[in-house]
Amino acid sequence: MAEHTRSSTTIEATPAAIMAVIADFAAYPVWTGEVKEIEVLAEGDGGRAEQVRLLLDAGAIKDEHVLAYTWDGDRKVSWTLVKSQMLKSLDGSYTLAQAGGRTEVTYQLAVDVKIPMLGMIKRKAEKVIIDRALAGLKKRVEELAV
């Protein structure tokens, strides 16, 4: 990923518990906010999604795109854009590092839109997306752990 935005949070759970939430695409509309509809288009040998269609509605921004996912056990998941109406590219990843009973989750994202946009504004939008996603993921994992 060339220019990207990155942020981390610590979650009181194992990498396996966190990755189970990340891999549960059917539940994304429950905890992500912007994802309104999701469809797994292809699954890999391990049963995790390899290609997913997402319908997003973030107020002024509505888009449907398809992402291709690559899984590295419970350590990392990466995705890249296959097709979209509004985006030229979208590359992201969650990297999980266990420390005792806690796990540091790092979300990295690089987005390029089809309409011209200042890099500073794009990075700010990426930061908002990352912060919301990490907060939603943390809340979801901790709710399921109770």
C-alpha positions as CSV (number, residue, x, y, z in Angstrom):
1,M,0.0,0.0,0.0
2,A,1.5,3.3,-1.0
3,E,-0.1,6.2,0.9
4,H,-2.2,4.7,3.7
5,T,-3.7,5.5,7.1
6,R,-3.2,3.3,10.1
7,S,-4.6,3.1,13.6
8,S,-4.7,0.5,16.4
9,T,-6.7,-0.5,19.4
10,T,-6.4,-3.2,22.0
11,I,-9.2,-5.7,22.6
12,E,-9.7,-8.0,25.6
13,A,-9.9,-11.1,23.4
14,T,-7.8,-13.7,21.6
15,P,-6.9,-13.2,17.9
16,A,-9.2,-16.2,17.1
17,A,-12.2,-14.5,18.7
18,I,-11.5,-11.2,16.9
19,M,-10.9,-12.9,13.5
20,A,-14.2,-14.8,13.9
21,V,-16.0,-11.5,14.2
22,I,-14.1,-10.0,11.2
23,A,-14.9,-13.2,9.1
24,D,-18.6,-13.1,10.0
25,F,-19.7,-10.9,7.1
26,A,-23.4,-11.6,7.6
27,A,-23.2,-9.7,10.9
28,Y,-21.5,-6.6,9.4
29,P,-24.8,-4.6,9.1
30,V,-25.2,-5.1,12.9
31,W,-21.9,-3.5,14.0
32,T,-20.4,-1.5,11.1
33,G,-23.1,1.1,10.6
34,E,-22.3,1.9,6.9
35,V,-22.7,-1.6,5.6
36,K,-26.4,-2.1,4.8
37,E,-26.2,-5.3,2.7
38,I,-23.6,-8.0,2.2
39,E,-23.2,-11.1,0.1
40,V,-20.3,-13.6,0.1
41,L,-19.6,-14.3,-3.6
42,A,-16.8,-16.9,-3.1
43,E,-15.4,-18.9,-0.2
44,G,-11.9,-20.3,0.2
45,D,-10.8,-23.8,1.4
46,G,-11.0,-22.8,5.1
47,G,-14.6,-21.6,4.7
48,R,-13.6,-17.9,5.0
49,A,-14.8,-15.5,2.3
50,E,-12.5,-14.8,-0.7
51,Q,-14.8,-12.3,-2.4
52,V,-17.6,-10.2,-0.9
53,R,-20.1,-7.7,-2.3
54,L,-21.0,-4.8,0.1
55,L,-23.7,-2.2,-0.2
56,L,-22.6,0.9,1.7
57,D,-24.7,3.9,2.8
58,A,-22.7,6.5,4.7
59,G,-25.1,9.4,4.2
60,A,-23.8,11.4,1.3
61,I,-21.8,8.4,0.0
62,K,-23.6,5.4,-1.3
63,D,-21.7,2.7,-3.1
64,E,-21.7,-1.0,-3.9
65,H,-18.3,-2.7,-4.3
66,V,-16.7,-6.1,-4.4
67,L,-13.6,-6.9,-2.3
68,A,-11.2,-9.8,-2.6
69,Y,-9.9,-11.1,0.8
70,T,-6.7,-12.9,1.7
71,W,-6.4,-14.6,5.1
72,D,-3.3,-15.4,7.1
73,G,-4.8,-17.6,9.8
74,D,-5.8,-15.5,12.8
75,R,-2.9,-13.1,12.3
76,K,-4.0,-11.0,9.3
77,V,-6.7,-10.4,6.7
78,S,-6.1,-8.1,3.7
79,W,-8.5,-7.0,1.1
80,T,-8.4,-5.2,-2.3
81,L,-11.0,-3.7,-4.5
82,V,-12.4,-5.8,-7.4
83,K,-15.0,-3.3,-8.6
84,S,-16.8,-0.2,-7.4
85,Q,-18.9,2.7,-8.7
86,M,-17.1,5.4,-6.8
87,L,-13.6,4.0,-5.9
88,K,-10.5,3.5,-8.1
89,S,-8.8,1.4,-5.4
90,L,-9.3,0.3,-1.8
91,D,-6.6,-1.7,-0.1
92,G,-6.9,-2.6,3.6
93,S,-5.9,-5.0,6.3
94,Y,-6.4,-6.0,9.9
95,T,-3.3,-7.3,11.6
96,L,-3.7,-9.0,15.0
97,A,-0.9,-9.3,17.6
98,Q,-1.6,-11.1,20.9
99,A,-0.2,-9.8,24.1
100,G,-1.4,-12.0,27.0
101,G,-5.2,-12.1,27.1
102,R,-5.3,-9.0,25.0
103,T,-4.8,-8.4,21.3
104,E,-3.6,-5.3,19.5
105,V,-5.6,-4.8,16.3
106,T,-4.1,-2.6,13.6
107,Y,-6.2,-1.4,10.7
108,Q,-4.5,-0.1,7.6
109,L,-6.4,1.5,4.8
110,A,-5.6,3.2,1.4
111,V,-8.5,4.5,-0.7
112,D,-8.5,6.3,-4.0
113,V,-11.8,7.7,-5.3
114,K,-12.8,8.3,-8.9
115,I,-13.5,12.0,-8.3
116,P,-10.6,14.4,-7.6
117,M,-10.0,14.8,-3.9
118,L,-7.1,16.4,-2.0
119,G,-4.8,13.9,-0.3
120,M,-5.4,15.6,3.1
121,I,-9.2,15.2,2.8
122,K,-8.8,11.6,1.7
123,R,-6.5,10.7,4.7
124,K,-9.1,12.3,7.0
125,A,-11.9,10.2,5.5
126,E,-9.7,7.1,5.9
127,K,-9.1,8.0,9.5
128,V,-12.8,8.3,10.2
129,I,-13.5,4.9,8.5
130,I,-10.7,3.2,10.5
131,D,-11.7,4.7,13.8
132,R,-15.4,3.7,13.4
133,A,-14.4,0.2,12.2
134,L,-12.1,-0.4,15.1
135,A,-14.6,1.0,17.7
136,G,-17.4,-1.2,16.2
137,L,-15.1,-4.3,16.1
138,K,-14.0,-3.8,19.7
139,K,-17.6,-3.3,20.9
140,R,-18.9,-6.4,18.9
141,V,-16.1,-8.7,20.1
142,E,-16.5,-7.6,23.7
143,E,-20.3,-8.0,23.5
144,L,-20.0,-11.5,22.2
145,A,-17.5,-12.4,25.0
146,V,-20.0,-11.6,27.7
